[in-house]
Amino acid sequence: MLNLKQIEFCLDKIGD
């Protein structure tokens, strides 16, 4: 299970 922190981090990287 992924942590919200990890998800936000990934989304921030791909969202950039």
C-alpha positions as CSV (number, residue, x, y, z in Angstrom):
1,M,0.0,0.0,0.0
2,L,1.4,3.4,-1.0
3,N,1.5,6.3,1.4
4,L,-0.2,9.5,0.5
5,K,3.2,11.2,0.8
6,Q,4.6,8.9,-1.9
7,I,1.6,9.4,-4.1
8,E,1.8,13.2,-3.8
9,F,5.6,13.0,-4.5
10,C,5.1,10.9,-7.6
11,L,2.2,13.1,-8.9
12,D,4.3,16.2,-8.3
13,K,7.2,14.7,-10.3
14,I,5.0,13.6,-13.3
15,G,2.8,16.6,-12.9
16,D,5.7,18.9,-13.5
